[in-house]
């Protein structure tokens, strides 16, 4: 009897829900289901459990061919590996992916062997997603897997449940479920800071994923090399807005007025008083650099990178890589240290990096050299003594002094210029605040060629087209109407770049242009006030 009553009650409730839903659908019409931002959602979530390669018969033999095409086709390779082949996979995120085109090691570099280097770096992939790729690659007879991961540890969830996702997407078409879901999410995320991260949990997940990658590879008897990632100390600037804080603003102004010791005192006091000290460390490092205390500058730049918790490697992640290498007894290529030692005053910057974490292609030569040094070590796990003796003369290749192009030389290549213009434009309009990333990119353009920055006012349509060409940037960024409304932000950031370089007339010109487009936009007024303040001090 009790079960019967419960059943009747459930049926009545269901009928009531159906009746209510029918009424709402009739009165207001069907719900428009918001589509996820494609193709990024598909790339970052839906496809991660699909195999990257499939076996096909091609050119009279079986080949493994990529079946997930995103940025470009991934290298094909034979299903049957010949005895003289050393098959090496490179895995990771965009830094790993970027190694493919500038790779300078030829396949016949090792006498008597064919070096088959297959790059499967996946831009935007975190260590969990890289772990899924590594698991698949073990089916393809690798001799060595090189792991470079750590720039993208920002995903709120590690995995993806396609069944739950599809069910939820179906149910959101109904008013009853849709309203209930919104109320739950509103209460859960009401006061959440969009930039808030659990750094301890992120680091723990990262360590566990890398350790799993290493152990899974070792179980199959395959060699593995772990790599720390290079860090752009001066350019690893968070997308987070600069806090409106009296001490931060005073510290910045003191640096601009070349009162560096006073700035150091103010910023050190700020850091003592707050936990949110990302920009405190960043500007403090700038002040130390100006007084040529490079050791303190380097230390504080690295503190700012650690505090940013953004889409780039950090010292703590790289330390995890070193520890795992030691504990699991696997090889290590310490790229972070290699690049720090290579940089002027041991402070990495735009001469090496095109943005906050991606290198200029030419600097991958340091990756090549480090990889070859590891392969050709006296106690090499990859070559026997006979092979090492045969290839003794090759060691000169990776011992040669590396002489990279200057920033001005990079600026003579249009592809490089477009890359920086795209970054600068996107970061300027990403939100309505001051973007240190945008300012960094605009300054890079100026240092490449001053004319590049002064001509930006004429490149409105070019910038929009550059954003439109990048399918992984939100469509809102390149939508003509939206872009037009945000053009004032690009003009403001160009003006602020000039102001910080003490080119006050140029700064004033751009601030006035931004105000003319929108007289309610407050940032150019702030910039203009600071220009007048500087002009008064000059007089």
Residue pairs with C-beta under 8 A, 6 or more apart in sequence:
17 176
20 175
20 176
21 174
21 175
21 176
24 175
24 176
25 175
28 175
30 173
31 172
31 173
31 174
31 175
31 178
33 169
33 172
33 173
36 42
37 474
37 475
39 70
39 471
39 472
40 124
40 472
43 70
43 124
43 472
44 124
44 129
44 155
45 160
45 165
46 160
46 162
46 165
47 68
48 129
48 132
48 160
49 132
49 160
49 162
50 67
50 68
51 67
51 68
51 136
52 66
52 67
52 68
52 74
52 120
52 133
52 136
53 64
53 65
53 66
53 67
53 74
53 136
53 140
54 64
54 65
54 67
55 62
55 63
55 64
55 65
55 79
56 62
56 63
56 65
57 63
58 65
58 76
61 78
61 79
61 80
62 78
62 79
62 80
63 76
63 77
63 78
63 79
64 76
64 77
64 78
64 79
64 140
65 76
66 73
66 74
66 75
66 76
70 122
70 123
71 97
71 123
74 118
74 119
74 120
75 100
75 118
75 119
77 87
77 116
77 118
77 140
81 87
81 116
81 141
82 114
84 112
84 113
84 114
85 113
85 114
85 116
85 143
86 110
86 113
86 114
86 115
86 116
86 143
86 144
86 382
87 116
87 118
87 140
87 141
87 142
87 143
87 144
88 115
88 116
88 117
88 118
88 142
88 143
88 144
88 145
88 146
89 118
89 119
89 120
89 137
89 140
89 142
89 144
89 145
89 146
90 96
90 99
90 100
90 117
90 118
90 119
90 120
90 121
90 145
90 146
90 148
91 120
91 121
91 122
91 130
91 133
91 134
91 137
91 145
91 146
91 147
91 148
91 149
92 121
92 122
92 125
92 130
92 147
92 148
92 149
92 227
93 121
93 122
93 123
93 124
93 125
93 126
93 130
93 148
93 149
93 150
93 151
93 152
94 121
94 123
94 124
94 151
94 152
94 357
94 358
95 121
95 148
95 151
95 229
95 230
95 357
95 358
95 359
96 119
96 120
96 121
96 122
96 146
96 148
96 149
97 119
97 121
97 122
97 123
98 121
98 358
98 359
98 361
98 364
99 119
99 121
99 148
99 364
99 367
100 119
100 121
101 361
102 361
102 362
102 364
102 365
103 117
103 119
103 364
103 368
104 364
104 365
104 368
105 115
105 117
105 368
105 371
105 372
106 115
107 114
107 115
107 116
107 117
108 114
108 115
109 115
109 372
109 394
109 397
110 375
110 383
110 387
110 391
110 394
111 387
111 390
111 391
111 394
112 387
112 390
113 383
113 387
120 133
120 137
121 148
122 129
122 130
122 133
123 472
124 152
124 472
125 133
125 149
125 152
126 149
126 152
126 153
126 154
126 155
126 158
126 206
126 209
127 149
127 150
127 153
127 205
127 206
127 209
127 210
127 213
128 155
128 158
128 159
128 205
128 209
130 147
130 149
130 209
130 213
131 209
131 212
131 213
131 216
134 145
134 147
134 213
134 216
134 217
135 216
137 145
138 216
138 217
138 220
138 222
142 222
143 222
143 223
143 382
144 222
144 223
144 224
144 225
144 382
145 217
145 222
145 223
145 224
145 225
146 224
146 225
146 227
146 333
146 371
147 210
147 213
147 214
147 224
147 225
147 226
147 227
148 227
148 229
148 335
149 209
149 210
149 213
149 229
150 206
150 228
150 229
150 313
150 314
150 317
150 318
150 321
151 229
151 311
151 312
151 313
151 357
152 311
153 202
153 203
153 205
153 206
153 317
154 197
154 202
154 310
154 311
158 205
171 177
171 178
172 178
172 181
195 238
195 240
195 309
197 309
199 309
202 309
203 316
203 317
203 320
206 317
206 320
207 320
207 324
210 226
210 320
210 321
210 324
211 324
211 328
213 224
214 224
214 226
214 324
214 328
214 330
215 328
217 223
217 224
218 224
218 328
218 330
223 330
223 331
223 381
223 382
224 330
224 331
225 330
225 331
225 332
225 333
225 371
225 374
226 321
226 324
226 325
226 330
226 331
226 332
226 333
227 321
227 332
227 333
227 334
227 335
228 313
228 318
228 321
228 322
228 332
228 333
228 334
228 335
228 336
228 337
229 313
229 317
229 318
229 335
229 336
229 357
230 313
230 335
230 336
230 338
230 339
230 348
230 352
230 353
230 359
231 302
231 305
231 312
231 313
231 314
231 315
231 318
231 336
231 339
231 340
231 348
231 357
232 312
232 348
232 349
232 350
232 352
232 353
232 355
232 356
232 357
233 285
233 298
233 301
233 302
233 305
233 347
233 348
233 349
234 285
234 301
234 347
234 348
234 349
234 350
234 440
235 348
235 349
235 350
235 353
235 355
235 356
235 440
236 301
236 304
236 305
236 308
236 310
236 312
236 356
236 357
237 282
237 308
237 356
237 436
237 437
237 440
238 278
238 308
238 309
238 310
238 436
239 310
239 311
239 427
239 430
239 431
239 435
239 437
240 278
240 308
240 310
241 431
241 433
241 434
242 248
242 279
242 433
242 434
242 436
243 276
243 279
245 270
245 274
247 266
247 267
247 269
247 270
247 273
247 280
248 267
248 270
248 279
248 280
248 283
250 266
251 263
251 266
251 267
251 270
251 280
251 283
251 284
251 287
252 263
252 283
253 530
254 260
254 262
254 263
254 266
254 287
255 263
255 283
255 286
255 287
255 290
256 500
256 502
256 534
257 537
258 290
260 287
260 290
260 291
261 291
263 283
263 284
263 287
264 284
264 287
264 288
264 291
267 280
267 283
267 284
267 287
268 284
270 277
270 280
271 277
271 280
271 281
271 284
274 280
277 303
277 307
278 304
278 307
278 308
279 304
279 436
281 300
281 301
281 303
281 304
281 307
282 300
282 301
282 304
282 436
284 300
285 296
285 297
285 298
285 299
285 300
285 301
285 303
285 304
286 297
288 294
288 296
288 297
288 300
289 297
289 345
289 347
294 345
294 346
294 347
297 345
297 347
298 340
298 345
298 346
298 347
301 347
302 315
305 312
305 314
305 315
306 314
306 315
306 316
308 314
310 356
311 356
311 357
312 356
312 357
313 336
313 357
315 336
318 334
318 336
321 332
322 332
322 334
324 330
325 331
325 332
326 332
331 374
331 381
333 370
333 371
333 374
335 366
335 367
335 370
338 366
338 370
339 348
339 352
339 363
339 366
340 346
340 348
342 352
342 366
342 402
343 349
343 351
343 352
344 351
350 407
350 440
350 443
350 444
350 447
351 404
351 406
351 407
352 359
352 360
352 363
352 404
353 359
353 360
354 360
354 416
354 419
354 420
354 423
355 420
355 423
355 437
355 441
356 437
356 440
360 404
360 405
360 410
360 416
362 404
362 405
363 404
365 402
365 404
366 402
368 398
369 398
369 399
369 402
370 398
372 394
372 397
372 398
373 398
375 382
375 383
376 383
376 388
376 391
376 394
376 395
376 398
378 388
380 388
383 391
407 444
407 447
407 448
408 447
408 448
408 449
410 416
410 448
411 417
411 445
411 447
411 448
411 449
411 452
416 448
417 445
417 448
417 452
418 466
420 441
420 444
420 445
420 448
421 441
421 445
421 452
421 456
421 459
421 462
421 463
421 466
422 463
422 466
422 467
422 470
423 437
423 438
423 441
424 438
424 441
424 442
424 445
424 490
424 493
425 463
425 464
425 466
425 467
425 490
426 467
426 473
426 477
427 435
427 437
427 438
427 441
427 493
428 435
428 438
428 486
428 489
428 490
428 492
428 493
429 477
429 483
429 486
429 489
429 490
430 438
430 477
432 489
434 493
434 496
434 523
435 493
438 490
438 493
439 493
439 496
439 497
439 500
442 453
442 456
442 493
442 494
442 497
443 497
443 500
443 501
445 452
445 453
445 456
446 452
446 453
446 497
446 501
453 494
453 497
453 498
454 506
456 463
456 490
456 494
457 491
457 494
457 510
457 513
460 487
460 490
463 490
464 478
464 480
464 483
465 478
467 473
467 477
467 478
467 483
468 478
476 482
477 483
487 517
488 514
488 517
488 518
488 521
488 524
489 514
489 521
489 523
491 510
491 511
491 513
491 514
491 517
491 524
492 510
492 511
492 514
492 521
492 523
492 524
492 527
494 510
495 506
495 507
495 508
495 509
495 510
495 511
495 513
495 514
495 524
495 527
496 507
496 523
496 527
497 507
498 504
498 506
498 507
498 510
499 507
499 527
499 530
499 531
499 534
502 534
504 531
504 534
504 535
507 527
507 531
508 528
508 531
510 524
511 524
511 525
511 527
511 528
511 531
512 524
512 528
514 521
514 523
514 524
515 521
515 524
515 525
515 528
